[in-house]
Structure formats: C-alpha cells, structure tokens
Amino acid sequence: MLWDGPYPWYLKNRVASDLGHLSNLQALNLVVEHAGDNLQAVFLSHLSGENNTPKLAYDAFRTLHDKYEIIKTSRHEASIVLEVK
C-alpha cells in the first residue's frame, strides 16, 4: 500500500527505512519475540490512514487471538477501556 499510495517518494523511503514505521508483520514479530508472561491484550493503534487498515492489522495478529485479546482501535473514536491489575 505504501508504494502505491499518495505519499511523496522521499516520505515513502523514510517510512520504509529502518528508521521509519513498523509494518504489521514487524509489530507482530515484536510481540511474539518480546511479550512478557503478564501480557493480556494488544491494542492495534496508530495505524496509517493511507497505508494500513484495522482489518489488515487484525488479520496479521489473528494467530495470537487465542493467547491475547487483540483490540482494534479507531482513528476517530475512543477505544474500550481495560483495567490493568
């Protein structure tokens, strides 16, 4: 989506670089490799409005659904509130 999207070329390169943003797969791998034993929920937030969708992000994390609560958030409204114990 990034390469076909409306961003100027210099911005596409920055976003795609090692200093840019995480892809859905990179975010998933981060959780898989570094989640602690107490992790209960993952909020899918701060998603690009042009280069991602909540459905794409959720689909990437679907494999973790049995282990954690996967929560899609909205760019336009508040998400659910979880009590941290």
N, C-alpha and C positions, 0 to 999 in steps of 0.2 A: 504494500500500500504506500509506503514511504516514497519509493522511486516513481510511482505513477501519480503521486499527489501534487498539491499546488505549491509546496514549499520551493523557494529558490534553491538552486544547485548547491550553493555554499552551506545552506542550512541542512539540506539532506545529508551532505557529507559529515557535518558535525554531529547530527543526531545518530547517524550510523557508526560513528567512530567509537573507539574505546572510552572516550570522554563524553559520549552522548547519553542516550537513554537506554534503558533495558528493554529488550524485546520480551514478549510473553514467555518465550522459551527460556531466556536468561533469568527472568524472575522466577519461573517455576524451578529451575535448577538451583537457584539461590535458596529457596525454601527447602527443597529436598536435601541439599547438602548441609544446611546450617540451622535448620529448625531445632529448637530445644525440646525436651520432653514435655514441657508445660504448654507448648503452643496448642491452642484450641481452634483458632479462627484465622483466616486470611482475608483481608479486605482488598478487593481489586479496585484500586483507586488511582487518581491522577492519570487517567488514560487519555491519550491524544484524541482530540475530536476529529482529526483528519486522517490519522494513520492507525487507528485501532477501534475496536468496538467492545462493549461489555461482553457480548456473546463470544467474540474471538478469545478474549482474555479468559472467560469462564471455561470455554472448551479446552484451552491449554491446561487449566488446573483441574479439569474433571477427574483425572486419575487420582487426585488427592482427596476427593469428596468423601470417601469412607473414613479417612483419618482426621480431617479438619472440616470445620464449617467454612465453606467458600462463599463470600459475600460480595455480590456485585454492588458497586456504588454508582451514583448518578452525578453527572456534571451540573445538574440543575436543581437537585433537592437533597435534603439531609438523608443520611443512611440510618439504618437501625442503630440502636444503642445497645452495646453489650456491657454487662457488668464484669469488671475484672476482679477476680478474687485472689 
